[in-house]
Amino acid sequence: MALVIAGMQTGYAAQITEQRKHVRVLILPKFEVGAMTGDFPGEAQDFYEEYLMGGDTYTINGCPGTIEVYYKDGIALCLAGQGKVTAALNTAAILSDTGFDFSDAYILSVGCGGMAEGYGILGDVFVISTAVDFDLGHRVDAREMPVGIETTWFHDESFDESAVVRLDQDLTDRVYNLVKDISLQTTDQTVRFLQGEYPDEAWADRLPQVLRGTSVTGDNYWKGKYGHLNALLIADTYHCPDPFAVSEMEDIAVGQAVKSFGMLDRLIILRVGVNMDVFPKKVTPEMLWGPASEDHIASEDSMESVDVFETAMHNCFSAGKAVIDAVLDGSL
């Protein structure tokens, strides 16, 4: 009798395994501007239209609420959400859902961010090799610091295990070599903006390209000189292999969640620059974020992202598509 029961249990387990949706690539954008298709694109729309149109939609329980997973032909996509807490919880909820088989899946985390002044330009795509936490450690108000000291972050080694996610460097190398020569786009208005902001800077006088870099994850949408200097110091303190490239709000969280599932060797992060990590000339915090402000980065007349947002989304998709197609054909 025991053998019969054991056989039934084994057969049931095999049946459940067969019913699970096998995922070869899980795409994790963070937000969409409007609908998933047919309007102004956010981080997800190009990927949805290319790979998920006409597929199935599943609702699963994430800690912040219910989330939707789109699935078709081995490709899954889910909006991970904005901010470290939401992105970590939703990523964990997706990876632990028993309706999907992620046993050999690659995770492609994509999104936009603020490019580091002096390294990237609007429209650049960054292949991320390390994600670091902007918040863990000690920080003071700049007004508390002695005159002449401009960084306000202090390292605390007790946070190091949580504050750094180093992606698989061999995979990062393969991804970068795959996408480094992809042609990226910009706009005439964006070119004029950069030339006006940095008329004497060689780094700003070029077209967008694919670069390697470190992403710095903050719990808030920061901008300005002191944040920029802190981000440079943090990336240097943690001995990141590539320069600070982009500020964002989720990479360290997604990385820690993926790491907890033993999948860090299959995590790929692509970020695209849609604004700067410092304030443009003649632009103040109040102008961007004050009560009377109506500025939004996903518009064609934004004070900080000009008209490049939609173009940048297409740039990120171009690099992401090359990665996804390489996974599907086994060449990655």
C-alpha positions, 0 to 999 in steps of 0.5 A: 500500500505504501508503494502505491501511495508513493507512486501516486505522489510521484505521479502527482508531482510530475503532473504538477511539474509538467503544468508549470509554465517553463520560463526561459527569460523573465523580463522585469521592467519597473513601471509602464507609463500608460497601457501595455501597448499602443500609447506612449511607451514606458519601460515595458511596452516595447518588450510586451509588444515584441514578445507577449502580445496575444499571450496569457496573463496570470495574477499572483499574490505579491506582498504589496498586492496582486501583480500580473505576469504576462507569459508567452512561448517561454517569455514572462514579463512582470512590472516589478514596481518602483522602489527597493521594498516593492521591487524586492517583494514583487521579485521574490513573489514572482520567483516563488510562484509555483505556477512557473518553472524558473529553473534555467531562466535568465532574469533581464531587469530593465529600466531607466535612470539618471546618468552620472554626469561626466560619464554617460549622456541621455540615451546611453544604455548601461550594462550593469556589473555591480549594484550598490545601495545609496542608503546603507551606511551613515549620512549627514546633511551637507550643512553639518560637514566642515567647510570644504568637505562635500561628501556626506556618506560614511562607510559602515562595513557591517552593511557590506553584505547587504549593500553590494550585489556583484553580478556574474562578471563572465555573464556581464562580459558576454552581454556587453560584447553582445550589445556594445556595438548596437546602434542607439538613437537620440533626438535633435533637441537632446543633442542641442540640450547637451551641447548647451549644458556642456559646450566644452566637455568632450564626453557630452559631445557624442551620440548615445552608446552602450557602456558598462557601469555600476548602478547606485540604488536609492530609496528616493529620487535624488539629484544634485552635486552632493548626491553625485559625489556620494555616489562616486565615493560609494562605488569607489569604496566598494571597489566596483569594477566599472564606474558609477554610471546611473542612479535608480531605485531598484537594482540592489533590491532585485539583485538581493532577491534574485541572489536569495533564490540562487539565480544571481549567475543568470541576472542581467541588468540594463539601464538607460539614461533618461535624465541626469543625476545633477540639476540642469543649468537654471533648474532648481528642485522647486522647479522640478518637484515643487507644488506648482511643478508639472514637469514629468520626465516622460514628456517631450518638453521636460526640463530634465529629460528633454524629449529623449524618454521615448527614444531611450525606451527604444534604445533599452529595448534594442539592447534587451532584444539582442539579449533575449534572442541570444538566450532563445537561440542558445548563443548567450 
